[in-house]
Amino acid sequence: MKKKLTLALALSALLVSCGGNGTANEIDILIWEDVNNHELITDLFANYQSIYRQNYPDGPALKLTLQEEQESKAVSDLLLQGPSGEGPDIFAFVHDTLASAITNELIGEAMFSAEVINNHSVDSVAAFTYNNKLYGYPITAESQTLMYDKRKLDANDVTSFENILAKGEKIVLDVADTDSSGYYMFSFLTDADLFGENGTTPNSFNLDGPLGAENLTKLTKDLRGAITKGTPDSSLAIISVGEASAVVSSPYLWPLFKRSVGVENAGIAVIPSVNNNAARPFSGYKGYGVSRYAKHPHIAHDIARYLSSETAQRLRFARLGILPTFVSDEIENAVSKSDEASVFQTALDASIVMPNITQMGSFWAPANDAMTEIWNLAETATVEKVHNILTATTATIKSSF
């Protein structure tokens, strides 16, 4: 059962001025949001409420309900709950699920599109744009990095998987048997074609490149001793018992990783190279959407706009260290002074943005299966075998377009 946190704002003194019996209509806004962000959103909403009350002293009372939801699953869950009226007004989601939200008529076009376009990075605007219409309010850009224990590894060790193996240490890496191995292992398919240069050409798709096959073969066969199979969510437990000293993850894990190993022991770097080939990880954007089933769409859009504003993103960056999408001199200066943010930015610059076209939905399950099959080759892995798996997977994915 989803956890709920309800913020009932005390406005009794202000409501007396609304006349009548001293009460007024109340607008309840439900937001689906990752549980790790609930405290932040509660604080931001309190600030929004203060501004709202100053501007509209006789307006209806506002109440915020936060419901725990993973950004990656928000759209699929909204498909089940939105039409019944049980879904949220606002939902945090990842940009590569945008096409599904639109084709299933779950998300409303952004009411404050001009403001977003004028103030956010070009890539973040593009990530939430579909058929030349903006649907999302961007909040952060993220890619994958290596988070490591500096007591076990140094900055030179983490430049390559070969160095990590030579040091006798291991990295937790999501290589197989999960619904996210295709996300993490794509980093090593460095010459794969994922819908063309801009990720918008459906007929341009091929996972089987010579460098990618060589990288996966080397990881699976020769560098296997430097890898502990596991997800980022399981990594902290694995690292705590000494079975690994690092993990490849997206930025959500960074605050938890620092608390786990100690801030002074936490190091961060781009994903190590394989066979002198730099990784090309997926990157993505997170943002807020307003459900087409929102009961109060205008106020929902205004709150979503505020939650993606410069004020909100500066606070999010200060607390969580994740990259903002809002463009301003103040934010740029803050990012430039943060070593960890600079690594996140370097990883983002080297990444490929996940396409948001509908055909991308056909990628995940076959890609997860392919990575599992390749990893299970173990010492029998050859470039030819990996090529064959990637070729067959490409055909499977393209057949569903």
C-alpha positions in Angstrom: 0.0 0.0 0.0 1.4 3.4 -0.9 2.5 5.6 1.9 0.8 9.0 2.2 1.8 12.2 3.8 -0.8 14.8 4.1 0.0 18.4 4.8 -3.0 20.1 6.2 -2.2 23.8 6.3 -3.5 25.8 9.2 -5.4 28.8 7.6 -8.2 29.3 10.1 -7.4 32.9 10.8 -7.2 33.7 7.1 -10.4 31.8 6.2 -12.4 34.0 8.6 -11.9 36.8 6.1 -13.6 34.8 3.4 -17.0 35.6 5.0 -19.9 33.3 5.8 -19.3 30.9 8.5 -15.6 31.4 8.4 -14.9 28.4 6.1 -14.1 28.1 2.4 -13.8 25.5 -0.2 -10.6 23.5 0.0 -8.5 22.4 -3.0 -6.7 19.1 -2.3 -3.8 18.5 -4.7 -2.4 15.0 -4.9 1.2 14.6 -6.1 2.9 11.3 -6.9 6.5 11.7 -5.9 9.5 9.5 -4.9 9.4 9.1 -1.1 13.0 10.5 -0.8 11.7 13.8 -2.1 8.6 14.2 0.2 10.3 16.4 2.8 11.7 18.7 0.1 8.3 19.0 -1.7 6.6 19.7 1.6 8.9 22.6 2.3 8.5 23.9 -1.2 4.7 23.7 -1.0 4.7 25.6 2.2 6.6 28.4 0.4 4.2 28.2 -2.5 1.3 28.4 -0.1 2.7 31.6 1.4 3.0 33.3 -2.0 -0.5 32.0 -3.0 -2.1 33.4 0.2 -0.4 36.8 -0.3 -1.7 37.0 -3.9 -5.1 35.5 -3.2 -6.1 36.2 0.4 -9.7 35.2 -0.2 -8.9 32.2 -2.3 -9.8 28.6 -1.3 -7.5 26.8 1.1 -4.9 24.5 -0.4 -4.0 21.1 1.0 -1.2 18.9 -0.3 -1.2 15.1 -0.3 2.0 13.4 -1.2 1.8 9.8 -2.3 4.9 7.6 -2.8 5.5 6.6 -6.4 8.5 5.7 -8.5 9.1 8.1 -11.3 9.8 5.2 -13.7 6.4 3.6 -13.0 4.2 6.8 -12.7 2.8 6.7 -16.2 2.0 3.0 -16.2 0.3 3.3 -12.8 -1.5 6.4 -14.0 -2.9 4.4 -16.9 -4.6 2.2 -14.2 -5.7 4.8 -11.8 -6.2 8.1 -13.7 -9.4 7.3 -15.5 -11.1 6.0 -12.3 -10.4 9.3 -10.5 -7.9 7.7 -8.1 -4.8 9.1 -9.7 -2.8 12.3 -8.9 -3.2 15.8 -10.1 0.6 16.1 -10.5 3.1 13.3 -11.0 6.9 13.1 -11.2 8.0 11.0 -14.1 10.9 10.2 -16.3 10.9 11.7 -19.8 11.2 8.4 -21.8 7.7 7.5 -20.6 6.2 10.7 -22.1 5.1 9.1 -25.4 3.1 6.5 -23.5 1.5 9.2 -21.4 0.5 11.1 -24.5 -0.8 8.2 -26.6 -2.8 7.0 -23.7 -4.2 10.5 -23.1 -2.9 10.7 -19.5 -1.0 14.0 -19.5 -2.1 17.6 -20.2 0.0 20.0 -22.4 2.0 22.4 -20.2 0.1 25.7 -19.6 3.3 27.6 -18.9 5.2 26.3 -21.9 6.7 29.7 -22.8 8.2 30.2 -19.4 9.7 26.7 -19.4 11.2 27.1 -22.9 12.7 30.4 -22.0 14.3 29.3 -18.7 15.3 25.7 -19.0 18.0 23.9 -20.9 17.4 23.1 -24.5 17.8 19.3 -23.9 15.4 19.3 -21.0 12.8 21.1 -23.0 13.3 18.7 -25.9 13.0 15.7 -23.6 9.4 16.8 -22.6 8.4 17.9 -26.0 6.4 15.6 -28.3 5.2 16.6 -31.8 6.3 20.2 -31.1 4.2 20.4 -27.9 5.6 20.7 -24.4 4.0 18.5 -21.7 6.4 18.4 -18.8 8.0 20.8 -16.3 11.7 19.7 -16.1 13.4 19.4 -12.7 16.7 17.6 -13.1 19.0 16.0 -15.6 20.8 12.8 -14.7 23.2 10.2 -16.1 25.2 7.3 -14.6 28.4 7.5 -12.6 30.6 5.3 -10.5 30.3 5.8 -6.7 33.3 4.3 -4.9 34.8 3.9 -1.4 38.1 5.9 -1.4 39.5 3.6 1.3 39.6 0.8 -1.3 40.0 2.6 -4.6 41.7 5.8 -5.8 41.1 8.1 -8.7 43.4 6.3 -11.0 42.0 2.8 -10.1 38.5 3.9 -11.2 39.4 5.1 -14.7 39.1 1.5 -16.1 37.7 -1.9 -15.3 41.1 -3.3 -16.0 42.6 -1.2 -13.2 39.9 -2.2 -10.8 40.5 -5.9 -11.6 44.2 -5.4 -11.1 43.5 -3.8 -7.7 41.5 -6.9 -6.7 38.3 -4.9 -6.1 34.8 -5.2 -7.5 32.0 -3.0 -8.8 28.3 -3.7 -8.2 26.8 -3.6 -11.7 23.3 -4.4 -13.0 24.4 -6.9 -15.6 21.6 -9.4 -15.8 18.3 -10.8 -14.5 16.6 -7.5 -13.8 14.2 -5.1 -15.6 17.0 -2.5 -15.6 20.0 -4.3 -16.9 19.3 -3.0 -20.4 19.5 0.5 -18.9 22.9 0.1 -17.2 24.6 -2.2 -19.7 23.7 0.0 -22.7 26.6 2.2 -21.4 29.0 -0.2 -23.1 27.2 -0.4 -26.5 29.2 2.6 -27.5 28.5 2.4 -31.2 24.9 1.3 -31.1 22.4 3.3 -33.2 19.4 4.3 -31.1 16.9 6.0 -33.5 19.5 8.2 -35.1 21.5 11.2 -34.0 18.6 12.9 -32.2 16.7 9.8 -31.1 13.7 10.6 -33.3 14.2 8.4 -36.4 12.2 5.2 -35.9 13.9 3.2 -38.7 17.4 4.0 -37.5 18.1 1.3 -35.0 20.9 -1.2 -34.5 22.4 -2.6 -31.3 25.1 -4.6 -33.0 28.2 -2.5 -33.4 31.7 -3.9 -33.4 32.9 -1.8 -30.4 29.9 -2.7 -28.3 30.2 -6.4 -29.0 33.9 -6.3 -28.0 33.2 -4.3 -24.9 30.5 -6.7 -23.7 32.6 -9.8 -24.5 35.5 -8.4 -22.5 33.3 -7.5 -19.5 31.6 -10.8 -19.5 34.7 -13.0 -20.0 37.9 -11.1 -19.0 36.7 -8.5 -16.6 34.1 -10.6 -14.8 36.3 -10.7 -11.7 35.8 -7.0 -11.3 32.0 -7.2 -11.2 29.5 -8.2 -8.6 26.1 -8.7 -10.1 23.5 -6.5 -8.4 21.3 -3.5 -8.6 22.0 -0.1 -7.2 19.3 -0.7 -4.6 21.1 -3.8 -3.4 24.6 -2.3 -3.6 24.8 -0.7 -0.3 24.2 -4.0 1.5 26.7 -5.7 -0.8 29.4 -3.0 -0.2 28.8 -3.0 3.6 29.8 -6.7 3.8 32.9 -6.2 1.7 31.8 -7.9 -1.5 32.4 -4.8 -3.5 33.7 -1.3 -3.1 31.8 0.7 -5.8 28.6 0.8 -7.7 27.4 2.2 -11.0 24.2 4.1 -10.4 22.2 7.2 -11.3 22.3 10.2 -8.9 19.4 9.2 -6.7 21.8 6.8 -4.8 24.5 9.4 -4.1 23.1 10.8 -0.8 22.5 7.3 0.4 25.9 6.1 -0.7 27.6 9.0 1.2 25.7 8.2 4.3 26.6 4.5 4.0 30.4 4.8 3.5 30.8 8.2 5.2 31.0 11.5 3.4 34.8 11.6 3.8 35.2 8.2 2.1 32.8 8.7 -0.8 34.3 9.2 -4.2 32.5 9.7 -7.5 33.8 9.4 -11.1 32.5 8.7 -14.6 31.9 5.0 -15.5 35.3 3.3 -16.0 36.4 2.5 -19.5 36.6 -1.0 -21.1 39.4 -1.8 -23.5 40.2 1.9 -23.6 36.6 2.7 -24.8 34.9 5.4 -22.8 31.4 4.4 -21.7 28.3 6.1 -23.2 25.6 5.8 -20.6 22.0 6.6 -20.9 20.9 9.9 -19.5 17.4 11.1 -18.7 15.3 13.9 -17.4 12.8 14.0 -14.6 9.9 16.4 -14.5 6.4 17.0 -13.4 3.3 16.3 -15.5 -0.3 17.3 -14.9 -2.8 14.5 -15.3 -5.6 15.0 -17.8 -7.8 13.8 -15.0 -6.7 16.5 -12.5 -9.7 17.9 -10.7 -8.1 21.4 -10.4 -5.8 21.6 -13.5 -5.0 25.3 -13.4 -3.7 25.3 -9.8 -2.0 21.9 -10.6 -0.1 23.5 -13.5 0.9 26.5 -11.4 2.2 24.2 -8.6 4.1 22.1 -11.2 5.6 25.3 -12.6 6.7 26.4 -9.2 8.2 23.0 -8.3 10.4 23.3 -11.4 11.3 27.0 -10.9 14.7 28.4 -10.1 13.9 28.7 -6.4 12.9 25.0 -6.3 15.8 23.8 -8.3 18.3 25.7 -6.2 16.9 24.1 -3.1 16.9 20.7 -4.7 20.5 21.1 -5.7 21.6 22.4 -2.3 20.0 19.4 -0.5 20.5 16.6 -3.0 23.3 17.7 -5.3 21.4 16.7 -8.5 21.8 18.7 -11.7 19.3 21.5 -12.3 17.7 22.1 -15.7 16.9 25.8 -15.0 19.5 28.1 -16.6 20.8 31.0 -14.6 24.1 32.5 -13.6 23.5 31.7 -9.9 22.8 28.0 -10.7 25.7 27.7 -13.1 28.0 29.2 -10.5 26.8 26.8 -7.8 27.3 23.8 -10.1 30.8 24.9 -11.1 31.8 25.0 -7.4 30.7 21.5 -6.6 33.1 18.7 -7.4 30.3 16.0 -7.4 28.1 18.2 -9.6 30.9 18.6 -12.1 31.2 14.8 -12.3 27.5 14.5 -12.9 27.8 17.2 -15.6 30.8 15.4 -17.3 28.8 12.1 -17.3 25.8 13.9 -18.8 27.9 15.4 -21.5 29.2 12.0 -22.5 25.8 10.4 -22.4 23.0 9.6 -24.9 19.6 11.0 -24.0 17.0 8.2 -23.9 14.6 8.7 -26.8 11.0 9.6 -25.9 9.4 8.2 -29.1 6.9 5.4 -28.8 9.3 2.8 -30.4 11.6 3.1 -27.4 9.0 1.1 -25.4 9.9 -1.9 -27.4 13.6 -1.7 -26.4 13.5 -2.6 -22.7 12.3 -6.2 -22.3 14.4 -7.6 -25.2 17.5 -5.6 -24.1 17.2 -6.9 -20.6 17.0 -10.4 -21.9 20.0 -9.9 -24.2 22.2 -8.6 -21.4 21.2 -11.6 -19.3 22.0 -14.0 -22.1 25.4 -12.3 -22.7 26.4 -12.3 -19.1 25.5 -16.0 -18.7 28.0 -16.8 -21.5 30.6 -16.3 -18.8 34.0 -17.7 -19.9 32.5 -19.1 -23.1 31.8 -15.6 -24.4 33.2 -14.7 -27.8 32.7 -11.6 -30.0 30.9 -13.8 -32.5 28.4 -15.1 -29.9 27.8 -11.6 -28.6 27.3 -10.2 -32.2 24.7 -12.9 -32.8 22.7 -12.1 -29.6 22.8 -8.3 -30.5 21.8 -9.0 -34.1 18.8 -11.2 -33.0 17.8 -8.6 -30.4 17.9 -5.8 -32.9 15.6 -7.8 -35.2 13.2 -8.6 -32.3 12.9 -5.0 -31.3 12.5 -3.7 -34.9 9.8 -6.3 -35.6 7.5 -4.6 -33.0 7.7 -1.1 -34.5 
